């Protein structure tokens, strides 16, 4: 079976799981559904010849499911409340079809699937091993040609951790004040 | 065509962001959008019958048919940043729950109008 067939199957499964994640009223099941979507993406990355990404996606999807479940435990929320005036099923389908039609012009610009432009990457593929000494060309891009991107990534992670720690530590102080 | 499927995944995420009222559901739809964008970018860099861009003694350099390593490197960054964004958003949700006692958006508005 060609790669594309498997990809259609996996991405259809991802679409199905994400619709379930949005439609379920139980928040825990919704979080688990989005975790399933992410793990299916890890499998899709293997079919798209990106094993580094598959490993990273696998690990980080599990981390994000764990922190989502920790949040549900901390807040004690389990069920989403029923609302009046929810959108009807026909409206939802109409919305999806509308957005899908709106992106059709995009595909006249994009290169065909399986035939990328490879303008920039030709140089990386030809000289990557000799210039950086890395057998894995993805690593040579991350840590040598585009090292500033990785530095920016580290900065973003640092800032988000700083923000989360600040928010969570204030909460503890506040609780201590109200108790004492 | 596989790119079209990933656009549908992004559309589902946008729809979730517009329609959901629960803060956890909003973060979930943000996650779905992120997954859709990631598979879209990677599928743009896929070469038909391409190989993993890792050199080894088995891979013959003359018949080199690697997939594009550049989108892979950038998406590697995007995945990690996505989890950072999720963690920050979740700590904000915890603060909202603490201050208002609810994680439903319309109830937050109703109490403090």
Interface residues (C-beta under 8 A of the other chain):
Chain A: X4 X7 X8 X11 X12 X14 X15 X18 X19 X21 X22 X27 X30 X31 X34 X37 X38 X41 X44 X45 X48 X49 X50 X51 X52 X53 X56 X57 X60 X63 X64 X67 X68 X71 X72 X74 X75 X77 X80 X81 X83 X86 X87 X92 X95 X96 X99 X100 X103 X106 X107 X110 X111 X113 X114 X115 X116 X118 X120 X121 X124 X125 X128 X129 X135 X136 X137 X138 X140 X141 X142 X146 X149 X150 X152 X153 X156 X157 X160 X161 X163 X164 X167 X168 X171 X174
Chain B: X1 X2 X3 X4 X5 X6 X7 X8 X9 X11 X12 X13 X14 X15 X16 X19 X20 X21 X22 X24 X25 X27 X28 X29 X31 X32 X35 X38 X39 X42 X43 X44 X45 X46 X47 X48 X50 X51 X52 X53 X54 X55 X56 X64 X66 X67 X68 X69 X70 X72 X73 X74 X75 X76 X77 X79 X80 X81 X82 X83 X84 X85 X86 X87 X88 X90 X91 X92 X93 X94 X95 X97 X98 X103 X104 X106 X107
